[in-house]
Amino acid sequence: MNATENIDALASRAGEQLFQFAIDRGDMQVILNSLPPVTQEKRAALEYEIQLLRIISVGWAISFFLADDRLKNPVGQHFWENIRTFAGTLSSSASLTVGTDIDYFDIVKQRLDFYVGTLDSAGGIDQPTMAIGPAFAETCGDKDDACATLAGSKMFTHTIHAVREYLQAAVDQQDSISDRS
């Protein structure tokens, strides 16, 4: 393989691995299980919204950390294509269950717009989690819920740090491939 093919394969692999990370529920459950007991309805809302926040955080981190890198577009494209496929499967299953059309990818896009708008309106804050936590609580139904705010902040912070480390390794690998050619 030449350098371009190797970098394309790296971007594809990165997009797939970041997708798998975005839908993994293990650490989401750790965060949710650390919260005080809540009603079943509130727990369902927290689980639903934390999954959306995780997906959005990974997508946002790809754009943010690869802003000036040639991996940004191909990694982002592979990631979002995987999310679209995943969302299509969820939409079909949920639509059959509830008997009405559900477009999970549209919901992801709406939440992405909401969180990006939240960050934009927060201005140049040093800690984006200070804006994301309360916004997460709001999507869960109570913007003043300290536990939901904490859960959203933790998920965002954990996700951003993990994606940054992963992407740094991918950029280093890309540089190594470029240096060899």
Summary of the structure (lengths in Angstrom):
residues: 181
radius of gyration: 17.5
end to end distance: 10.6
largest distance: 58.1
contacts: 554
relative contact order: 0.16
helix: 81%
strand: 0%
